[in-house]
Amino acid sequence: MTSWTAAELDAVGRAGELRVGGVRDDGTLRPLVIVWQVRVGDDLYLRSVRGPEGAWYRGVLRHLRGRIQSGGVTKDVRFARDTEHDDEVDAAYRAKYGTGSAVRSITSDLARQTTLRVTPA
């Protein structure tokens, strides 16, 4: 498995939004959609604001592979469910995006069910 470079982590971590798409059964990429991402240490995390029913999330879960674009970085990636860092991910979302209704949604119990760690493929 490859790791993020410091420059990639900084660029993606600072960016306000990230585009993500999962891989289809035939190997093609699903359309990229905009989501919020956060950095916790040397890891990147995503969540579905709509919880497990979010279309992009369901598409990513199929093969746990896809692509991201953010902060000038385009990368093929792997996704892994991560339930061990939810409190840190919540804190990172609040620190980065504030405490408004959108952040309350992305830190809700429903959204926490979809916490994904993103690593380079």
Secondary structure in CASP SS format (residue, H / E / C, confidence):
PFRMAT SS
TARGET T0000
AUTHOR 0000-0000-0000
METHOD secondary structure of the structure
MODEL  1
M C 1.00
T C 1.00
S C 1.00
W C 1.00
T C 1.00
A H 1.00
A H 1.00
E H 1.00
L H 1.00
D H 1.00
A H 1.00
V H 1.00
G H 1.00
R H 1.00
A C 1.00
G C 1.00
E C 1.00
L E 1.00
R E 1.00
V E 1.00
G E 1.00
G E 1.00
V E 1.00
R C 1.00
D C 1.00
D C 1.00
G C 1.00
T C 1.00
L E 1.00
R C 1.00
P C 1.00
L C 1.00
V E 1.00
I E 1.00
V E 1.00
W C 1.00
Q E 1.00
V E 1.00
R E 1.00
V E 1.00
G C 1.00
D C 1.00
D E 1.00
L E 1.00
Y E 1.00
L E 1.00
R C 1.00
S C 1.00
V C 1.00
R C 1.00
G H 1.00
P H 1.00
E H 1.00
G C 1.00
A H 1.00
W H 1.00
Y H 1.00
R H 1.00
G H 1.00
V H 1.00
L H 1.00
R H 1.00
H H 1.00
L C 1.00
R E 1.00
G E 1.00
R E 1.00
I E 1.00
Q E 1.00
S E 1.00
G C 1.00
G C 1.00
V E 1.00
T E 1.00
K E 1.00
D E 1.00
V E 1.00
R E 1.00
F E 1.00
A E 1.00
R E 1.00
D C 1.00
T C 1.00
E C 1.00
H C 1.00
D H 1.00
D H 1.00
E H 1.00
V H 1.00
D H 1.00
A H 1.00
A H 1.00
Y H 1.00
R H 1.00
A H 1.00
K H 1.00
Y H 1.00
G C 1.00
T C 1.00
G C 1.00
S H 1.00
A H 1.00
V H 1.00
R H 1.00
S H 1.00
I H 1.00
T C 1.00
S C 1.00
D H 1.00
L H 1.00
A H 1.00
R H 1.00
Q C 1.00
T C 1.00
T C 1.00
L E 1.00
R E 1.00
V E 1.00
T E 1.00
P E 1.00
A C 1.00
END
